[in-house]
Amino acid sequence: MRLKIVPLGTSAGRPTLLRGASALAVATEGAWVMCDCGEGAQLAALRAGLGLSRLDAVLITHLHGDHFNGLPGLLGTLGLEGRERPLLVAGPPGITALLQHLAHAGSLGTGDMEVRVFEQQGNGGEVRIDGSQFLVESRPLAHRVPTYGFRVALPDRPGSLDVAKSDAAGVPRGPLLAELKAGRAVTLEGGRVVEPHGLIGPPQRGPSMAYALDTVPCPSAVELGRGVDALVHEATYEHARSALAHDRGHSTGVEAARIAAEAEAGSLILTHFSPSVSGEEVAEEAQAIHPRIVAAHDLGEIQV
Ligand SMILES: [Zn+2]
């Protein structure tokens, strides 16, 4: 199983003709989660071919409008579609009250769908999505309002079976091999028991990504991105405007690259570009710091 990252909106603050407000899909076969839900996110998801019925959760980093304003619309659409499966919405403190206000004002129209809201607190931690294969964790970032980044992964897979070794151990080809592959001992005709240990390679790590925006460069972005295959980090400004970036609670592409290098992330995906910068130029000036950097563009899929 692999992860596919689809940026749904890559602009900071407001949408432009080329870039929507912040949102990003993390998808695997048959399911996906959305990180942030800026205005226009559901439309971008439709354009990307992501079925809304397969959405397992929405993970909101913070309550600034460019990361949140698409959520009421998305919830309304799911309600109109008659979704019965509960939807998890994870977000910062205050998101429950905000959604309750909108619901009481009649702004959500979620119908029979249960919206399970999970507020992040303190140092964050596991975000459990019932019935989902995604493993999600959160960590607090450093922005102007309470903000949490997310790490999304798929479970590790069992190691592969060394058939030469199972042959040598006398295990016949057939269903018993599947048992060994699943990590269970098998009993051969004659009663001899063969343990899987020694016949199975080490488990294969599930693919992982982290989503760190909005934030100034901070240690918990490093923690979040530690060893992930892809770190998505905000890069609101070019490095010449780092003072402005910090003043507004943001990072530059160069700083995001330093975070990715320290975290030993496999690749770095820059996003959340101010309408006043070129994403490609922001990525370009960070190339010397991390070997694999891409500037996200809306609906530009990235395989992990
Ligand atoms: Zn933002």
Boltz pocket constraint, residues with backbone or C-beta under 6 A from the ligand:
constraints:
  - pocket:
      binder: B
      contacts: [[A, 11], [A, 12], [A, 13], [A, 22], [A, 64], [A, 66], [A, 67], [A, 214], [A, 272]]
      max_distance: 6.0
